[in-house]
Amino acid sequence: MKSVYLDNAATTPIDNEVITRVTQVMGEVYGNPSSTHQFGRKAKVIVEEARKSIANHFNVTAGEIVFTAGGSEADNLALRNAIVNLNVKRIIISNIEHHAVLHTVQALKKEFNIIVDYVAVDGKGIINYQHLEELLSSTDVKTLVSLMYLNNELGNLLDLKKVSDLCIENNALFHSDTVQAIGHYPIDLQQIPIDFIAASAHKFHGPKGVGFAIVKKGFGIQPILIGGEQERGARAGTENVHNIAGMHTALDIAFTNLEKDKQYITELKNYFIKQLKMILPEIAFNGCSEDLERSSYIILNVRFPKELPMLLFSLDLKGIAASGGSACQSGSNKGSHVLNTVLSRTDAEKTSVRFSFSKYITIEDLDYTLEVIKGLV
């Protein structure tokens, strides 16, 4: 049976070059980076070379990079530091953020009694920038805005420059969960000042369990993991040397091939959209996912014309992997909080499937998937 992996927004296959690098470091560089002997120094060099290279990709200093266990930890680090270290008393978010932000902000509200305001989004999941400006200008309370760059379910792209400008004009801090975008879109943090961003290596063909936060220079960081002085005191715990090395390699590959991969994957997405419309003319696309200017070339969120409760299961039986929403909520019977927010009740009850692409997908893979869909619906 043919296997087709169309769930790359959940995680991506690891590049062979990355696997080689991780394996090499695991076998050859086993010292603790905090040790002062030659074995430790060798490990430390790998960590710091990765830090410097990653910083260069975003036009920041190496000291602004904090290695984490992934995007969720990076988001938590940023949001908590805004409260405990930078005197933020109010956070503005939307209802369609990743749960690493939504649930963290809700927990911080309970713990610190901060104000939480929700910016409006329309039926496509587009942020209402005028409402954001009204919220920002409504009070002098120290505020942080947290809005994701690329929505992991809809694929919508945030206007980072517009939000950054609004935050600067209103003396607010800006955090963006950029996990879904890193390795797929360039971000120059000198051109678009963002105070905190987050990344996870497994979203750009790197290993799982490693990521980083970028924290604006001069803020200082209070750790959420305590017990050691690693990461310049920002995060206790021995650095994950082999995975950091793998992430370094994966990000270098991603940026080297960014335009080529983008063009190829965009062609795949265009083809898939066109063929789906031929199979089911009444098919719809959630958010802006059909719009290649306003959405990611990786994600296509398809809404079928009726409820098909066994569709994902049937696709899986045919060797096709896709998602009914966010894979981070696998096993939840509540449905997608994003789709429940932006869709009418009638449309939310129809079956939606998120197909997400990568450089490893072929036209033949899509043709097979389309034939299966045609047979099922």
C-alpha positions as CSV (number, residue, x, y, z in Angstrom):
1,M,0.0,0.0,0.0
2,K,1.2,3.5,-0.9
3,S,2.0,5.8,2.0
4,V,1.5,9.6,1.7
5,Y,2.3,11.9,4.5
6,L,0.2,15.1,4.3
7,D,0.5,16.2,7.9
8,N,3.6,18.3,7.8
9,A,2.1,21.1,9.9
10,A,2.1,18.6,12.8
11,T,5.7,17.5,12.2
12,T,8.0,17.0,9.3
13,P,10.2,14.1,8.2
14,I,13.8,14.6,9.3
15,D,16.3,15.4,6.5
16,N,18.9,12.7,6.0
17,E,21.7,15.2,6.4
18,V,20.2,16.1,9.8
19,I,20.1,12.5,10.9
20,T,23.7,12.1,9.9
21,R,24.7,15.1,11.9
22,V,22.7,14.1,15.0
23,T,24.2,10.6,14.9
24,Q,27.7,11.9,14.5
25,V,27.4,14.2,17.5
26,M,25.8,11.6,19.6
27,G,28.7,9.2,18.9
28,E,31.6,11.6,19.0
29,V,30.7,14.6,21.2
30,Y,29.5,13.2,24.5
31,G,30.9,15.8,26.9
32,N,28.8,18.1,29.0
33,P,29.0,21.7,27.6
34,S,29.3,23.0,31.1
35,S,32.5,21.0,31.8
36,T,35.8,22.8,31.4
37,H,37.8,19.9,30.1
38,Q,38.4,19.2,26.4
39,F,35.4,16.9,26.1
40,G,33.1,19.6,27.5
41,R,34.7,22.4,25.5
42,K,34.1,20.4,22.3
43,A,30.4,20.1,23.1
44,K,30.3,23.8,24.0
45,V,31.7,24.8,20.7
46,I,28.9,22.9,18.9
47,V,26.2,24.6,21.0
48,E,27.7,28.1,20.5
49,E,28.3,27.7,16.8
50,A,24.6,26.7,16.4
51,R,23.6,29.7,18.5
52,K,25.6,32.1,16.4
53,S,24.4,30.6,13.1
54,I,20.7,30.7,14.1
55,A,21.1,34.3,15.3
56,N,22.5,35.3,11.9
57,H,19.5,34.0,10.1
58,F,17.3,36.4,12.1
59,N,19.7,39.3,12.2
60,V,20.1,39.3,16.0
61,T,23.0,38.6,18.4
62,A,23.8,35.2,19.7
63,G,23.0,36.3,23.2
64,E,19.4,36.7,22.2
65,I,19.0,33.0,21.4
66,V,17.8,30.6,24.2
67,F,17.7,26.9,23.4
68,T,14.5,25.2,24.6
69,A,12.8,21.8,24.4
70,G,10.6,23.2,21.6
71,G,8.1,25.9,20.7
72,S,5.7,25.5,23.6
73,E,8.5,26.0,26.1
74,A,9.7,29.0,24.1
75,D,6.2,30.5,24.2
76,N,5.9,29.9,27.9
77,L,9.3,31.4,28.6
78,A,8.4,34.6,26.7
79,L,4.9,35.1,28.2
80,R,5.9,34.4,31.7
81,N,8.9,36.7,31.5
82,A,6.7,39.5,30.2
83,I,4.8,39.3,33.4
84,V,7.4,38.5,36.1
85,N,10.3,40.3,34.6
86,L,9.0,43.2,32.4
87,N,6.0,44.4,34.5
88,V,3.3,43.5,31.9
89,K,-0.2,43.8,33.4
90,R,-2.2,43.1,30.2
91,I,-2.0,40.7,27.4
92,I,-3.8,41.0,24.1
93,I,-4.4,37.7,22.2
94,S,-6.9,36.2,19.8
95,N,-9.1,33.2,20.3
96,I,-7.4,31.3,17.5
97,E,-3.9,31.2,19.0
98,H,-2.1,27.8,19.6
99,H,-2.9,26.4,23.0
100,A,0.8,26.9,24.0
101,V,-0.3,30.6,24.1
102,L,-4.0,30.5,24.9
103,H,-3.6,28.1,27.9
104,T,-0.5,29.8,29.1
105,V,-2.1,33.2,29.1
106,Q,-5.2,31.8,30.9
107,A,-2.9,30.3,33.6
108,L,-1.0,33.6,33.9
109,K,-4.3,35.4,34.4
110,K,-5.2,33.1,37.3
111,E,-1.8,33.3,38.8
112,F,-1.1,37.1,38.5
113,N,-4.6,38.6,37.9
114,I,-3.5,40.2,34.7
115,I,-6.0,41.7,32.2
116,V,-6.6,39.6,29.1
117,D,-8.2,41.1,26.0
118,Y,-9.1,39.3,22.8
119,V,-8.8,41.0,19.5
120,A,-11.6,40.3,17.0
121,V,-11.2,37.9,14.1
122,D,-13.5,37.6,11.1
123,G,-15.0,34.5,9.5
124,K,-11.7,33.9,7.6
125,G,-9.7,34.1,10.8
126,I,-8.2,37.4,9.8
127,I,-7.2,39.7,12.7
128,N,-9.1,42.9,12.9
129,Y,-6.2,45.4,13.0
130,Q,-8.4,48.3,13.7
131,H,-9.8,46.6,16.8
132,L,-6.2,45.8,17.8
133,E,-5.3,49.5,17.5
134,E,-8.4,50.4,19.6
135,L,-7.4,47.9,22.3
136,L,-3.8,49.2,22.4
137,S,-4.8,52.9,22.6
138,S,-7.5,52.3,25.2
139,T,-5.2,52.3,28.3
140,D,-1.7,53.1,29.5
141,V,-1.4,49.7,31.3
142,K,1.8,47.9,30.3
143,T,0.7,45.6,27.5
144,L,2.0,42.7,25.5
145,V,0.5,41.6,22.2
146,S,0.7,37.9,21.4
147,L,-0.4,36.9,17.9
148,M,0.9,34.0,15.9
149,Y,2.6,34.7,12.6
150,L,1.3,31.7,10.8
151,N,-1.9,29.9,12.1
152,N,-1.2,26.2,12.4
153,E,-4.7,25.2,11.4
154,L,-5.8,27.8,8.8
155,G,-2.4,28.7,7.4
156,N,-3.3,32.5,7.7
157,L,-0.4,34.8,7.7
158,L,-0.3,37.8,10.1
159,D,0.9,41.2,8.9
160,L,3.9,41.2,11.3
161,K,5.0,44.7,10.2
162,K,1.6,46.2,10.9
163,V,1.3,44.6,14.3
164,S,4.9,45.5,15.2
165,D,4.3,49.2,14.2
166,L,1.1,49.3,16.3
167,C,3.0,47.9,19.3
168,I,5.8,50.4,18.9
169,E,3.4,53.3,18.5
170,N,1.6,52.3,21.7
171,N,4.6,51.3,23.8
172,A,3.5,47.7,23.9
173,L,5.7,44.5,23.7
174,F,5.1,42.1,20.9
175,H,5.4,38.3,21.1
176,S,4.7,36.1,18.1
177,D,4.4,32.3,18.1
178,T,6.4,31.8,14.9
179,V,6.7,28.1,15.2
180,Q,4.9,27.2,12.0
181,A,6.7,29.8,10.0
182,I,10.4,29.3,11.0
183,G,12.4,27.7,8.2
184,H,9.7,28.6,5.6
185,Y,9.6,32.4,5.8
186,P,12.5,34.8,6.4
187,I,12.2,37.0,9.5
188,D,14.6,40.0,9.9
189,L,14.2,41.2,13.4
190,Q,16.0,44.4,12.6
191,Q,13.5,45.3,9.8
192,I,10.5,44.1,11.9
193,P,11.2,44.5,15.6
194,I,9.5,41.7,17.6
195,D,10.4,41.3,21.2
196,F,9.9,37.5,21.5
197,I,9.6,34.7,18.9
198,A,9.5,30.9,19.2
199,A,10.8,28.0,17.0
200,S,10.6,24.2,17.0
201,A,13.1,22.2,14.9
202,H,10.6,19.4,14.0
203,K,8.6,21.9,11.9
204,F,11.5,22.4,9.5
205,H,12.8,18.8,9.0
206,G,14.8,18.8,12.2
207,P,14.6,16.6,15.4
208,K,11.8,16.7,17.9
209,G,12.4,18.0,21.4
210,V,14.5,21.0,20.6
211,G,13.7,24.6,19.7
212,F,14.6,28.1,20.7
213,A,13.3,31.4,21.8
214,I,14.6,34.8,20.6
215,V,14.4,37.3,23.4
216,K,15.1,41.0,22.6
217,K,18.5,42.1,23.9
218,G,18.5,43.9,27.2
219,F,15.4,42.3,28.6
220,G,17.1,39.8,30.8
221,I,15.4,36.5,31.4
222,Q,14.0,34.9,34.5
223,P,14.2,31.1,34.0
224,I,11.1,28.9,34.3
225,L,13.3,25.8,34.7
226,I,15.5,26.3,37.8
227,G,18.5,24.4,39.1
228,G,21.5,25.4,36.9
229,E,23.2,28.3,35.1
230,Q,22.9,26.9,31.6
231,E,21.8,29.2,28.7
232,R,23.4,32.2,30.6
233,G,21.0,31.5,33.5
234,A,17.9,31.5,31.3
235,R,17.2,27.8,31.4
236,A,18.5,25.2,33.8
237,G,19.5,21.8,32.4
238,T,22.3,20.3,30.3
239,E,21.9,21.4,26.7
240,N,20.6,18.9,24.2
241,V,23.8,19.0,22.2
242,H,23.1,16.5,19.4
243,N,19.6,17.9,18.8
244,I,20.9,21.5,18.8
245,A,23.4,20.4,16.2
246,G,20.7,18.8,14.2
247,M,18.5,21.9,14.5
248,H,21.4,24.0,13.3
249,T,21.8,21.8,10.2
250,A,18.1,21.7,9.5
251,L,17.7,25.5,9.6
252,D,20.8,26.0,7.4
253,I,19.3,23.6,4.8
254,A,15.9,25.3,5.1
255,F,17.2,28.8,4.5
256,T,19.6,27.7,1.7
257,N,16.7,26.1,-0.2
258,L,13.9,28.3,0.9
259,E,12.9,29.9,-2.4
260,K,13.3,26.7,-4.4
261,D,11.3,24.7,-1.9
262,K,8.6,27.4,-1.6
263,Q,8.1,27.4,-5.4
264,Y,7.9,23.6,-5.6
265,I,5.4,23.3,-2.7
266,T,3.3,26.2,-3.9
267,E,2.9,24.3,-7.2
268,L,1.8,21.2,-5.3
269,K,-0.8,23.2,-3.3
270,N,-2.1,24.9,-6.5
271,Y,-2.5,21.6,-8.2
272,F,-4.2,20.0,-5.2
273,I,-6.7,22.9,-4.9
274,K,-7.5,22.7,-8.7
275,Q,-8.1,19.0,-8.6
276,L,-10.2,19.1,-5.5
277,K,-12.5,21.6,-7.1
278,M,-12.9,19.3,-10.1
279,I,-13.8,16.4,-7.9
280,L,-16.2,18.4,-5.6
281,P,-17.2,21.8,-7.1
282,E,-19.0,22.7,-3.8
283,I,-15.9,22.2,-1.7
284,A,-14.7,25.1,0.5
285,F,-11.5,26.1,2.1
286,N,-11.3,27.4,5.7
287,G,-9.6,30.6,6.6
288,C,-7.4,32.1,3.8
289,S,-5.9,28.7,3.0
290,E,-6.9,28.9,-0.7
291,D,-5.4,32.4,-1.0
292,L,-1.6,32.0,-1.7
293,E,-1.0,35.6,-0.8
294,R,-2.5,35.6,2.6
295,S,-1.8,32.0,3.7
296,S,1.1,29.6,4.0
297,Y,2.1,27.5,1.0
298,I,2.3,24.6,3.4
299,I,-1.2,24.4,4.7
300,L,-4.6,23.8,3.0
301,N,-7.6,23.5,5.3
302,V,-10.4,21.8,3.3
303,R,-14.1,21.8,4.3
304,F,-16.2,19.1,2.7
305,P,-19.8,19.9,1.9
306,K,-21.2,17.6,4.6
307,E,-20.2,15.7,7.7
308,L,-18.0,12.7,6.9
309,P,-17.1,11.3,10.4
310,M,-15.0,8.4,9.1
311,L,-13.0,10.3,6.5
312,L,-9.7,10.7,8.4
313,F,-9.9,7.1,9.5
314,S,-10.6,5.9,5.9
315,L,-7.7,8.0,4.6
316,D,-5.5,6.5,7.2
317,L,-6.5,3.0,6.1
318,K,-5.4,3.9,2.6
319,G,-2.0,5.1,3.9
320,I,-2.7,8.8,3.8
321,A,-1.9,11.0,6.8
322,A,-3.8,14.2,7.3
323,S,-5.3,16.1,10.3
324,G,-8.8,17.1,11.4
325,G,-7.5,20.2,13.1
326,S,-4.5,20.6,15.3
327,A,-2.5,17.4,15.9
328,C,-1.6,18.8,19.3
329,Q,-5.2,18.0,20.3
330,S,-5.2,14.4,19.1
331,G,-7.8,12.4,21.1
332,S,-9.8,15.5,22.0
333,N,-13.5,15.3,21.3
334,K,-14.0,19.0,21.5
335,G,-13.1,19.7,17.9
336,S,-10.9,22.5,16.7
337,H,-11.1,25.6,18.8
338,V,-9.9,27.6,15.7
339,L,-12.7,26.3,13.4
340,N,-15.3,26.6,16.2
341,T,-14.3,30.3,16.5
342,V,-14.3,31.3,12.9
343,L,-17.0,29.1,11.3
344,S,-20.8,29.2,11.7
345,R,-22.2,26.3,13.7
346,T,-23.5,24.7,10.5
347,D,-20.1,24.9,8.7
348,A,-18.2,23.8,11.9
349,E,-20.3,20.6,11.9
350,K,-19.1,19.7,8.4
351,T,-15.9,17.7,8.0
352,S,-12.7,19.7,7.7
353,V,-9.4,18.2,6.9
354,R,-6.0,20.0,7.1
355,F,-3.6,18.8,4.4
356,S,-0.1,20.1,4.8
357,F,2.7,19.7,2.3
358,S,6.5,19.4,2.2
359,K,9.3,19.2,-0.3
360,Y,9.1,15.4,0.0
361,I,5.6,15.2,-1.5
362,T,5.2,14.4,-5.2
363,I,2.4,15.0,-7.8
364,E,2.0,11.2,-7.8
365,D,1.4,11.3,-4.1
366,L,-1.3,13.9,-4.6
367,D,-2.9,12.0,-7.5
368,Y,-3.2,8.9,-5.3
369,T,-4.7,11.0,-2.5
370,L,-7.2,12.6,-4.9
371,E,-8.3,9.2,-6.2
372,V,-8.9,8.0,-2.7
373,I,-10.9,11.1,-1.8
374,K,-12.9,10.7,-5.0
375,G,-13.8,7.2,-4.0
376,L,-14.7,8.1,-0.4
377,V,-16.8,11.2,-1.0
